[in-house]
Amino acid sequence: MVHSDPRSAARPFVRLIAGPTGVGKSAAATALARETGAPIVVADRLQCFTDLATTSARAGADVPGVRRHWLGDRTFADGDLCAVTATDALVELVERLGRRHRLVIVEGGSISLLRELAARRSALDWRLTVELLAPPDPAEYVATLTRRAHEMLAPDPPGRSLLDELAALWREPRQRWLAASVNGFEAVLECCAKYGIEVTALGEQPLSTHVLDRMATLIAERHAEHGFLQHRVFSEIFDGRTTESGSGFGTVERAA
C-alpha cells in the first residue's frame, strides 16, 4: 500500500517571477494570479515604503480580483529594510499563504533580497520554479523606461509625483543620505544641482519641459543600467533557469 507524504502536501508550491525594473513582472504575475487564483507576494524592499508609492511603482499595483501582499508597510522615517529582514518576512509570508493556497506567486527585482533568498534555497521546504524575464534591446528598454519616468514625474491626479515624494523626504535632513541612494531620486538630484532647483520646492511650481525631459531621460538611463545588472545577477544566482514565459499553472505543475 502506498501512503502519501503529508510533509510533501504541506510544502508551498512557489512560482518566482524575477527580472529587472520595467520588463513586465507585475503584468506576468497578475496574469498568472488571475488564471490560478493564487496570491502574489512582492519581493521588493523599496515597495514596503508607503510614502514612496509612485517612486517604487507600488501605486497602481493593486488590481481588482488579484491579491497582492507587500513585505511590510513602513515609512521612510523607519529607515532601510535590510535584505535579511526582508527575506525573513518574505519566507514567513509565503509559508503562511502556502498553507491556504495551492500556489503562491513571488514577484520581485531586489538584487539583495533575491540573492539572500537564493542563498537559503536549499533550506527552504518549497516546490520552487523560477521564471526570469529579460530586458529588451537597450534602445527599446530605455524608451520604455523613459515613458515610465514621465508618468512618475507627472502622474494623473490625485497621485503624488516622484518629485513630491522626494521633496517631502528632503525636508528632513536625516533622511537625505538614504533618499539619495534610491534609483530615480539620484537622477533628479543631479538635475536639481545642474539647473539650480531647490529640492524641497519640487512639485510646488511647474518645471520646464526641457528639465522634465532631461530628468526622465536620466532616470531611464540609470534604471536601464541597473536593470542589465539585475538580469546578470539573477541569471547567475538562479543558474539561468527559466520556464516558458507566460505559461499556465499546468506548465508550472509539470516543472515542480
Buried (B, 14 or more C-beta within 10 A) or exposed (E): EEEEEEEEEEBBBBBBBBBBBBBBBBBBBBBBBEBBBBBBBBBBBBBBBBBBBBBBBBBEBEBEEBBBBBBBEBEBEEEBBEBEBBBBBBBEBBBBBBEEBEBBBBBBBBBBBBBBBBEBEEEBEBBBBBBBBBBEEEEEBBEBBBEBBBBBBBBEEEBBBBBBBBBBBBEEEEBBEBBBEBBBBBBBBBBBEEEEBEBBEBBEEEBEEEBBBBBBBBBBBBBBEBBBEBBEBBBEBBEEEBBEEEBEBEEBEEBE
